[in-house]
Amino acid sequence: MSTAERSTELDRAGVRSDDERYPVDNPGVEHEPPRWTDVDTDAGNAAYRFVVGCFALVPVFSIAFVVIYFAVPETLYIDLGSNHYLAQHVLLGFTLGMAILLVGVGAVQWGRLLMVDNEITEERHTAASSAETRAAAIEIVYQGLDESGLQRRKLIGRSLLGALGILLVPAVVTLADLGPWPTRALRAETIEKTIWGPGVRLVNDVTYEPILAADLEIGQLVNAEPATITELHGHEVLVEKAKSAIIVVRMDPNSIKIPASRTSWQVNGILCYSKICTHVGCPISLWEQQTHHLLCPCHQSTFDLGNSGVVVFGPAARSLPQLPITTDEEGYLIAISDFTVPVGPSYFERDSRNDYQEGDS
């Protein structure tokens, strides 16, 4: 190439070799062979069909996700060697993963094989763009839309929109896992109800041995659970432990206050309360024998177990629920009924009129 030709070529690139800012000549854009989908009509059509096929399969996997969500039992497992997998989780993950993967694969192949393949170079500039540059950028966007080929291959855009739209269905369906609407009837059968009931024995929460009333000494505290918890399995055990955990204490009957309405709830100074703090639900068992106070370790709410569990200090807003108890014919402690008020932390929907207040009879 002659000097004049070389100078002309550099002028086209926008950089001259005699410019002191650019000591090295700009080589320009290297020549690239054309894409096979640009020169071969059949190859272009095959790529077109592949992209549309990817987007078209997304609704199939999305609908399969919904069907699996409702049709596959939560108790069905898949055994692979020594591993034990929940079938519903495996299938949900596979179908949703494939739907998202196909959107990505289709979009990548659309860009690689079908969109305009023109390489350009430009000088670097400062981060702040001029108004002219921003206007030019908008023009480039519109140019890109034209070069995407959507005018000629409209089915790609429509199938992509359909694929992205159908992906919202699995997302909406999984919102059901956030739980049903907490109506009064539903709360009464779930969070406001425990497995305590008439005749259910109190058992030690470690050994699950029944608690004999005669074995408890004055000042003693025992962490306990309902005996029926051993009949549960899986997550049901954790759910009921979180609601049904109790503490059993024995105090001198002459040193405590027992309202007239609760005289039958205790056995010779043996009383039973929920172990769950009414503030934010922390488990509590820090027991002060002399004062009959029970202290929550999380936020220092303090309850007087010698006075129906009323709050004497801290952020808790209501008394600790008391479980009515008696003994069976063998002398073991048993529940008379479930708790008369919901256990655990307070929530704005619940009715607090039945909570025990200082001075109630």
Secondary structure as UniProt FT lines:
FT   HELIX           3..13
FT   TURN            17..18
FT   TURN            20..21
FT   HELIX           36..39
FT   HELIX           41..71
FT   TURN            74..75
FT   STRAND          77..80
FT   TURN            81..82
FT   STRAND          83..86
FT   HELIX           87..113
FT   HELIX           131..147
FT   TURN            148..152
FT   HELIX           154..166
FT   HELIX           168..174
FT   HELIX           175..178
FT   HELIX           184..189
FT   TURN            190..192
FT   TURN            198..199
FT   STRAND          201..204
FT   TURN            205..207
FT   HELIX           213..215
FT   TURN            218..219
FT   STRAND          221..226
FT   HELIX           227..231
FT   HELIX           235..244
FT   STRAND          246..250
FT   HELIX           253..255
FT   HELIX           260..265
FT   TURN            268..269
FT   STRAND          270..274
FT   TURN            278..280
FT   STRAND          286..288
FT   TURN            289..292
FT   STRAND          293..295
FT   TURN            297..299
FT   STRAND          302..304
FT   HELIX           305..307
FT   TURN            308..309
FT   STRAND          310..313
FT   STRAND          325..327
FT   TURN            329..330
FT   STRAND          332..335
FT   TURN            348..349
FT   TURN            353..354
FT   TURN            358..359
//
